[in-house]
Amino acid sequence: MAAAVASLGVVLLHFIVTRRSRSIPFPTARFVPDVPVEARARSLQFSDLLLLAVRVLTILAVGAALARPVFPPHRERVVRVIAADVSGSVANVAEIRDSVRALYRTGDAIVVFDTAAHSLTSPDSVVTKQPVDVPGSLSAGLIGALRQASRVRSGADSVELVLVSPVTSDERDRATSAIRAQWPGRARLVAVAPNEAVTDQPEHEPRFLGADRPLYAVARNRIDTAGAVIASGHVLVAPFERRWRFTADSLAHAKVIARWADGEPAAIERDSAQTCTKSIAIPIDTTGDMTVRPGFVRFRASIAASCQHAATPPDAVTAKMLAGTGRLASVSDFAAPADIESPLARWLAALALILAIGEMALRRASRMDAGR
């Protein structure tokens, strides 16, 4: 609309030109001093129509490019958002890929998730090897699905959420129910086999902190001292210099196996069906007698306890919550995305630039003709 109004203004200004008025002698002019007098008047003059057309087209092209036009997609009755679990909770990711292939139709959206979610453009892009060996996050998968629903809403009347996952209880967190409630209506659950492997590793001598940075830890902004550390009820009292800390991301899928006296994690354990990794940020002075004290021996034994992991069976309560009830979600339930991709906008912007250069060339040629 703004481009159309600006184009109309250009047209009106183009035809309004100034010209000198024709002199007409009057009988009483002899009483007027003999000095040159000029007068100007406005009139409509139809000239330089090609220049006018180029100017109008330039403005219209700029306005259309800023409007980011898109071709209306072919509308389906139902479009799917497929959220596929590729985390360590899945026994075989190839089963996930086969399920997504069977469900996918042109126009559907695919979201794969483990501890985070990202979108794919094709079922063949689903990996066949778990990128992480920790349980997945249903909350991350649902957030990714909600984002994709806003992108596919223009091509359908209804949006169906399809969740391909073993839906084990360790994939649910406190935010899962609240995030699921943001998706209106029912969803379809496609159950796959959970990872039921169990790892019973022998005890290993724990490696307490030396000069190297412990796994998953970052440097503290300010080094301080803790007076004690606790693990499974065993307390070790000594002045410990704390140089490292565990971030919230590193604790997301980890178990705290030791804490400082103020409650901050001092050692964590990441357990999966494939590996058990311990990260210990406790500095121990090996030059003294601490390592031979009975209290330290018990503390070390609690830290070195074997990892035990077994994927929990599908959670019926979680599955019922995710499935929901009622109708399928309507496209009006999702906000339109603010960053709609418009391939035409780039071409229109290029056209506007070409027309602007052409307008300058035509204007220069018109001035040269007027001078001659």
C-alpha positions as CSV (number, residue, x, y, z in Angstrom):
1,M,0.0,0.0,0.0
2,A,2.8,2.4,0.9
3,A,4.5,1.7,-2.4
4,A,1.3,2.4,-4.3
5,V,0.8,5.7,-2.6
6,A,4.4,6.7,-3.2
7,S,4.1,5.7,-6.9
8,L,1.0,7.9,-7.2
9,G,2.9,10.8,-5.7
10,V,5.7,10.4,-8.2
11,V,3.2,10.4,-11.1
12,L,1.6,13.6,-9.9
13,L,4.9,15.4,-9.3
14,H,6.2,14.2,-12.7
15,F,3.4,15.9,-14.6
16,I,3.5,19.2,-12.6
17,V,6.1,21.3,-14.3
18,T,6.9,25.0,-14.3
19,R,7.0,27.2,-17.4
20,R,7.3,30.9,-18.3
21,S,4.1,32.8,-18.9
22,R,3.6,34.6,-22.2
23,S,4.0,38.4,-22.0
24,I,1.0,40.5,-23.0
25,P,1.4,44.3,-23.3
26,F,-1.2,46.6,-21.7
27,P,-1.9,50.2,-22.6
28,T,-1.0,51.4,-19.2
29,A,2.3,49.6,-19.3
30,R,4.0,52.9,-20.3
31,F,3.6,54.1,-16.7
32,V,5.5,51.0,-15.4
33,P,9.3,51.3,-15.0
34,D,11.2,49.5,-17.8
35,V,12.7,46.6,-15.9
36,P,12.6,42.8,-16.8
37,V,9.7,41.0,-15.2
38,E,9.2,37.2,-15.2
39,A,6.4,35.1,-14.0
40,R,6.1,31.3,-13.6
41,A,3.0,29.2,-13.7
42,R,2.4,25.5,-13.1
43,S,1.0,23.2,-15.8
44,L,0.7,19.6,-16.8
45,Q,3.2,18.4,-19.3
46,F,3.2,14.8,-20.7
47,S,6.9,14.1,-21.3
48,D,9.6,11.6,-20.3
49,L,7.0,8.8,-19.9
50,L,9.7,6.1,-20.0
51,L,11.5,7.8,-17.1
52,L,8.2,8.0,-15.2
53,A,7.5,4.3,-15.8
54,V,11.0,3.3,-14.5
55,R,10.6,5.4,-11.4
56,V,7.2,3.9,-10.6
57,L,8.4,0.4,-11.2
58,T,11.4,1.0,-9.0
59,I,9.2,2.1,-6.1
60,L,6.8,-0.8,-6.6
61,A,9.6,-3.3,-6.7
62,V,11.1,-2.0,-3.5
63,G,7.7,-2.1,-1.8
64,A,7.1,-5.7,-3.0
65,A,10.5,-6.8,-1.8
66,L,9.9,-5.4,1.7
67,A,6.5,-7.1,1.8
68,R,8.3,-10.5,1.3
69,P,5.7,-12.1,-1.0
70,V,5.3,-15.9,-1.1
71,F,3.5,-18.3,-3.3
72,P,0.5,-19.9,-1.4
73,P,1.4,-23.6,-0.8
74,H,-0.8,-26.5,-1.8
75,R,-3.0,-27.0,1.2
76,E,-3.4,-30.5,2.8
77,R,-6.1,-31.4,5.2
78,V,-3.6,-32.6,7.8
79,V,0.1,-32.0,8.0
80,R,2.3,-33.8,10.4
81,V,5.1,-32.7,12.7
82,I,7.2,-35.9,13.4
83,A,9.4,-35.7,16.5
84,A,11.9,-38.6,16.5
85,D,13.9,-39.7,19.4
86,V,17.6,-40.5,18.6
87,S,19.0,-40.5,22.1
88,G,20.5,-43.3,24.1
89,S,17.1,-44.3,25.3
90,V,16.5,-45.9,21.9
91,A,17.6,-49.5,21.3
92,N,18.1,-49.1,17.6
93,V,18.0,-45.7,15.8
94,A,17.5,-47.5,12.5
95,E,14.0,-48.4,13.8
96,I,13.4,-44.7,14.3
97,R,14.5,-43.9,10.7
98,D,12.2,-46.7,9.3
99,S,9.3,-45.4,11.3
100,V,9.9,-41.8,10.1
101,R,10.1,-43.0,6.5
102,A,6.8,-44.8,6.8
103,L,5.1,-41.7,8.4
104,Y,6.6,-38.9,6.3
105,R,4.6,-37.2,3.5
106,T,5.6,-34.2,1.4
107,G,4.9,-31.1,3.4
108,D,5.5,-32.7,6.8
109,A,8.1,-31.5,9.2
110,I,10.7,-33.7,10.9
111,V,12.4,-32.9,14.3
112,V,15.0,-35.3,15.8
113,F,16.0,-34.9,19.4
114,D,18.3,-36.2,22.1
115,T,19.2,-33.7,24.7
116,A,18.4,-31.0,22.2
117,A,16.3,-30.8,19.0
118,H,16.9,-29.8,15.4
119,S,14.9,-30.1,12.2
120,L,15.6,-32.3,9.2
121,T,14.4,-32.0,5.6
122,S,14.3,-35.7,4.7
123,P,13.7,-39.0,6.6
124,D,17.0,-40.3,5.1
125,S,18.8,-37.7,7.1
126,V,18.0,-39.5,10.4
127,V,21.3,-40.9,11.6
128,T,21.7,-44.7,12.3
129,K,24.0,-44.2,15.3
130,Q,23.1,-42.5,18.6
131,P,24.9,-39.1,18.7
132,V,24.8,-39.2,22.5
133,D,24.7,-42.1,25.0
134,V,22.4,-40.4,27.6
135,P,18.6,-40.4,27.9
136,G,16.7,-38.1,25.6
137,S,14.7,-35.1,26.6
138,L,11.0,-35.2,25.7
139,S,10.8,-31.5,26.6
140,A,13.4,-30.7,23.9
141,G,11.5,-32.7,21.4
142,L,8.2,-31.0,22.1
143,I,9.8,-27.5,21.9
144,G,11.2,-28.4,18.5
145,A,7.8,-29.7,17.4
146,L,6.1,-26.5,18.5
147,R,8.5,-24.4,16.4
148,Q,8.0,-26.5,13.3
149,A,4.2,-26.3,13.7
150,S,4.4,-22.6,13.1
151,R,6.3,-23.1,9.9
152,V,4.0,-25.7,8.3
153,R,0.7,-24.2,9.4
154,S,0.2,-22.4,6.1
155,G,0.0,-25.6,4.2
156,A,-2.8,-27.4,6.1
157,D,-6.1,-27.2,7.9
158,S,-4.9,-29.3,10.9
159,V,-1.5,-30.2,12.4
160,E,-0.9,-33.7,13.9
161,L,2.0,-34.3,16.3
162,V,3.6,-37.7,15.9
163,L,6.1,-38.7,18.6
164,V,8.4,-41.6,17.7
165,S,10.1,-42.6,21.0
166,P,10.3,-45.3,23.6
167,V,8.9,-42.8,26.1
168,T,10.9,-43.9,29.1
169,S,10.5,-42.2,32.4
170,D,14.0,-40.9,32.5
171,E,13.3,-38.8,29.4
172,R,10.7,-36.7,31.3
173,D,11.5,-33.7,33.4
174,R,9.5,-31.2,35.4
175,A,8.8,-29.0,32.3
176,T,7.5,-31.8,30.0
177,S,3.8,-31.6,31.1
178,A,3.8,-27.8,30.8
179,I,5.4,-27.8,27.4
180,R,3.0,-30.6,26.2
181,A,0.0,-28.5,27.3
182,Q,1.0,-25.8,24.8
183,W,0.2,-28.2,22.0
184,P,-3.6,-28.3,21.8
185,G,-5.5,-31.5,21.1
186,R,-4.3,-35.1,20.8
187,A,-1.0,-36.5,19.5
188,R,0.0,-39.9,18.1
189,L,2.6,-42.0,19.9
190,V,4.7,-44.5,17.9
191,A,6.5,-46.7,20.4
192,V,9.9,-48.1,19.6
193,A,12.0,-50.5,21.6
194,P,13.8,-48.9,24.6
195,N,17.5,-49.5,25.3
196,E,17.4,-52.3,28.0
197,A,21.1,-52.9,28.2
198,V,22.7,-53.0,31.6
199,T,26.3,-52.0,32.4
200,D,27.9,-53.3,35.5
201,Q,31.4,-52.0,35.5
202,P,34.1,-53.2,37.9
203,E,35.3,-50.8,40.5
204,H,38.0,-48.4,39.3
205,E,40.4,-46.4,41.3
206,P,39.0,-42.8,41.1
207,R,41.3,-40.2,39.7
208,F,41.1,-37.1,41.9
209,L,41.9,-33.7,40.5
210,G,45.4,-33.0,39.5
211,A,46.6,-30.2,37.2
212,D,44.2,-31.0,34.4
213,R,40.7,-29.7,34.1
214,P,38.1,-32.3,35.1
215,L,35.5,-33.4,32.5
216,Y,32.5,-31.2,31.9
217,A,33.8,-28.6,34.4
218,V,34.7,-24.9,33.8
219,A,37.0,-22.5,35.7
220,R,35.5,-20.6,38.5
221,N,35.3,-16.9,38.3
222,R,37.0,-16.7,41.7
223,I,39.0,-19.4,43.4
224,D,37.8,-20.1,47.0
225,T,38.2,-22.7,49.7
226,A,35.8,-25.4,51.0
227,G,36.2,-27.0,54.4
228,A,34.7,-30.4,53.6
229,V,33.3,-32.6,50.9
230,I,30.5,-35.3,51.3
231,A,29.9,-38.5,49.3
232,S,27.2,-41.0,50.3
233,G,27.3,-39.8,53.9
234,H,31.0,-40.0,54.1
235,V,32.6,-36.7,55.1
236,L,36.1,-35.6,54.2
237,V,37.3,-32.6,56.2
238,A,40.2,-30.6,54.9
239,P,40.9,-27.1,53.3
240,F,40.1,-27.8,49.6
241,E,41.0,-25.2,47.0
242,R,38.1,-25.0,44.5
243,R,39.2,-24.0,41.0
244,W,36.5,-25.7,38.9
245,R,32.7,-25.9,38.9
246,F,30.1,-27.8,37.0
247,T,27.6,-25.8,34.9
248,A,23.9,-26.5,34.6
249,D,24.4,-28.0,31.2
250,S,26.9,-30.5,32.5
251,L,24.5,-31.5,35.3
252,A,21.4,-31.9,33.0
253,H,22.0,-35.7,32.5
254,A,24.4,-36.4,35.3
255,K,24.2,-37.8,38.8
256,V,26.0,-35.8,41.6
257,I,28.1,-38.3,43.6
258,A,29.8,-35.8,45.9
259,R,29.1,-32.3,47.1
260,W,31.0,-29.6,48.9
261,A,29.9,-28.5,52.3
262,D,27.8,-25.6,50.8
263,G,25.9,-28.1,48.6
264,E,27.7,-27.4,45.3
265,P,28.5,-30.5,43.2
266,A,32.1,-31.7,43.7
267,A,31.9,-34.8,41.5
268,I,29.4,-36.1,39.0
269,E,28.8,-39.3,37.1
270,R,27.3,-39.8,33.6
271,D,25.9,-43.2,33.1
272,S,24.6,-44.8,30.0
273,A,24.2,-48.2,28.5
274,Q,27.6,-48.0,26.9
275,T,29.9,-46.1,29.3
276,C,30.1,-44.8,32.8
277,T,32.1,-41.5,33.1
278,K,33.0,-39.9,36.4
279,S,34.3,-36.3,36.7
280,I,35.9,-35.4,40.1
281,A,36.9,-31.8,40.9
282,I,38.3,-32.6,44.3
283,P,42.0,-31.7,44.8
284,I,43.8,-34.3,47.0
285,D,47.3,-33.6,48.4
286,T,49.1,-36.9,48.0
287,T,52.2,-35.7,49.9
288,G,50.5,-35.9,53.3
289,D,48.7,-38.7,55.2
290,M,45.2,-38.0,54.0
291,T,45.2,-40.8,51.5
292,V,45.8,-43.4,54.2
293,R,43.2,-42.2,56.7
294,P,40.2,-44.5,57.2
295,G,37.8,-41.7,56.4
296,F,39.4,-41.1,53.0
297,V,39.4,-44.8,52.2
298,R,35.7,-45.0,52.8
299,F,35.1,-41.7,50.9
300,R,37.2,-43.0,47.9
301,A,35.2,-46.3,47.9
302,S,31.9,-44.4,47.7
303,I,33.2,-42.4,44.8
304,A,34.5,-45.5,43.0
305,A,31.2,-47.4,43.3
306,S,30.2,-49.1,40.1
307,C,27.8,-47.5,37.7
308,Q,24.5,-49.3,37.3
309,H,22.2,-48.5,34.5
310,A,19.1,-50.0,33.0
311,A,16.8,-48.1,30.8
312,T,13.5,-47.8,32.5
313,P,10.4,-49.3,30.8
314,P,7.9,-47.1,29.0
315,D,6.1,-44.9,31.4
316,A,2.3,-45.3,31.0
317,V,1.5,-42.1,32.8
318,T,3.9,-40.1,30.6
319,A,2.5,-41.8,27.5
320,K,-1.0,-40.9,28.4
321,M,0.0,-37.3,29.1
322,L,1.8,-37.0,25.7
323,A,-1.1,-38.6,23.7
324,G,-3.7,-36.2,25.1
325,T,-7.3,-36.2,24.0
326,G,-9.7,-34.3,21.7
327,R,-9.3,-33.0,18.2
328,L,-6.2,-32.5,16.2
329,A,-4.5,-29.1,16.5
330,S,-5.8,-26.4,14.2
331,V,-3.5,-24.2,12.3
332,S,-5.0,-21.2,14.1
333,D,-3.6,-22.5,17.3
334,F,-0.1,-21.7,16.2
335,A,1.4,-18.3,15.6
336,A,2.7,-17.5,12.1
337,P,6.5,-17.4,12.0
338,A,8.0,-14.0,11.8
339,D,10.9,-15.1,9.5
340,I,9.0,-16.5,6.5
341,E,11.4,-17.3,3.7
342,S,10.6,-15.4,0.5
343,P,12.6,-16.3,-2.5
344,L,10.8,-13.6,-4.5
345,A,12.1,-10.9,-2.2
346,R,15.7,-11.3,-3.4
347,W,14.7,-11.1,-7.0
348,L,12.5,-8.1,-6.5
349,A,15.3,-6.3,-4.6
350,A,17.7,-7.0,-7.5
351,L,15.1,-5.8,-10.0
352,A,14.7,-2.6,-8.0
353,L,18.4,-2.0,-8.0
354,I,18.6,-2.5,-11.8
355,L,15.7,-0.1,-12.3
356,A,17.3,2.5,-10.1
357,I,20.5,2.4,-12.1
358,G,18.4,2.6,-15.3
359,E,16.5,5.6,-13.9
360,M,19.7,7.5,-13.3
361,A,20.9,6.8,-16.9
362,L,17.6,7.9,-18.4
363,R,17.6,11.1,-16.3
364,R,21.1,11.9,-17.4
365,A,20.2,11.3,-21.1
366,S,17.1,13.6,-20.7
367,R,19.2,16.4,-19.3
368,M,21.7,16.1,-22.2
369,D,18.8,16.3,-24.7
370,A,17.4,19.3,-22.9
371,G,20.8,21.0,-23.1
372,R,21.1,20.5,-26.8
